[in-house]
């Protein structure tokens, strides 16, 4: 690294272009914000803080479309994580974050530190993490490298979460060629707290201390934020220095120390923030900006595990397991004593100063002196060009694809073995799903369910993202992502509360990709408004491309719901013979973007029908009332593979079967993926009430039987399949496809 | 009424689960004790929880055995008082020499979390008297280093002295020799096991097969006291 570059040399040689700062931005900083040329360190700080990852400069205008308030929201976007009231003076805190670029380059560490980072966001708010979720999107498994990447990613998530002692209770895993060169690894964490303990990332009060706690700073992850804001290509396939290395044991100690400080000595603390992307500079500058303060730091005091680090390296390192605190003057030693107990560094590295300047000293020299706001608030928002993708226009002019299904049993057997549909137990068994002994429902259910100790209530949580639909129609696809999360939460017996998201897209400088971003956010926002599930936190991951090929636009929705009475938890499995089976929601000929289409055609095409979000919302509310009234014994949402797959999945847990009259459906419609549908079972004695309340939204289709067979009578076909055989196919498919064949 | 200590090592993470099983479910007097403490005076039994003490660095349990609290744990074991270790607690007990053998990396090379069937091999212990001999129960496991190994001679001795308390039934999830899931010392007052009975004590979580282990201990502890 050219440490000796003078400001003039920087202006001439433009090294900042490699750090993703544009010439226009550089000139604006020099001419408008500083009135001089920035030095080497300052240029580095600007390039990190002005990256999309830190500043959201491109996505901000469209993120404003999201609703982010309702009566329960205590903290919306802008802090470490969003906070929602769950009664009794308690709150749930949650957020999701992407670690796509690091996971693509180094799957094990990338995934592990993704989990570590999102956990810090939760406990920096004052909450104890109680559950983790993930959303993983891989390339196809016929690529041996991809099989290794799947194994490493899952091991990374497991090793970090298991060691931290936080159960991984839900998630999703899909496989499509568009993720071959750019894996998506999104991690979500859910925390629980007393509302009185809410912390903010804020630094204020002249003379107060800026304290660095946790692991020492090394050279890992320098420019990670900038790295996440650029495309992949073969030329920079090994940007390993930009990937961080995780130590979950250190994080466990850091978590316990921070929670002890927050819960017992909140009066010592002004604010606390995770050192995430862009390390010390982003945490300190954002805290100073939030507190409208000035700040002066001496980088010689930063605990370092390598020698000879420059100011630039210290400030931009993304070493893991570190936090920044603002501590009331006079309590520095008290705070240090707490961290000493956990054998962790806790060092005062600076003070809050008068004015609004951000000043750094290193090796006896002032290496940075700029306004705080120039790093955080003055970032040039970029109006992006957008243009409707040509493929969408073309799709409208083509006739819809209509599958011919002669043998639905055979199709069902094939679908159950598709990696996106088949049981992912081989992966989720590597996660501790039960530690903290509060997991009521774990992987394999529609949503993970965690009970809250001391109360008879619980939280349901899910992650859902289906890039295939968003690719075919960004707006409707966005609506579908939120709808699927909502139906998963409803199916578990919970009331939806709010969502977090990870917005995974390609290069936003491509007008067609920006159009996708804009319109899918619009679709998600529409659904969030109607379902009253505001967006309380989230993350944007752009530039997910490899050699110019973008991923499907893949917004991931993480939704949390409240179960007010644990007696109302609804299992995803039908185990009571004699119960009546109902199909909720209308089924159409919706094959565009379906797993069936991908399996039979190898490619996606077509248009999506408009969703009646209001109608879906209304019948889901009615269904929830029936669940609370005790009239529903099992529920499962219908997604990939349609009704056929949903029915089989509902019967894999027990010894029961189903005998169903589906003569209103064609054999093909058994695999249609019309959104917003569920299958539920109802005890015989509750049928009358259930039918009266649900009206035409619930269609009676048959009975749960005590034989382990799935017997279906369709309009143009019959099938009767042994569920033991189907389950074997469903369970063995993924382990088999993950095994090395060469 | 017994008073039980749950030791907290840096990196323990099933300490809360053990505490809650004893306190909330069994209504026992239970306290967390730091690894820095040097005495267990006043306690009738001690439990070592699961987790990743010292991040499993070097070897699972290898560093925890050198902590300040361990001499007090050894003293309790030698005094004949109940000492129980689950998962990482079992690993620490073998590292400390309170139980024979060692726990190696699972033969599948992966962390595995699932509920497995077990056979109660010996119900004549402080910890298992509420079970039937040869009874089959289901308990959760969650570990990467759970493959129990020992010399043939040690294994024969364990069998001869009825020290094998739990065996994996149907399937062996980690490659443990002779399907061993849990053993006691020769005196029978120290039990180590890889499965997690504390995760199976409440119907709301779907399994109560572990409850009788704690009930056994409380019953025997109270009768003896």
Interface residues (C-beta under 8 A of the other chain):
Chain A: X155 X158 X159 X162 X163 X164 X165 X247 X248 X249 X250 X252 X253 X342 X343 X429 X430 X431 X432 X433 X434 X435 X436 X437 X438 X439 X440 X451 X453 X566
Chain B: X10 X11 X13 X14 X16 X17 X20 X21 X24 X50 X51 X52 X54 X55 X56 X57 X110 X111 X112 X113 X114 X140 X142 X144 X196 X198 X199 X201 X202 X204 X205 X206
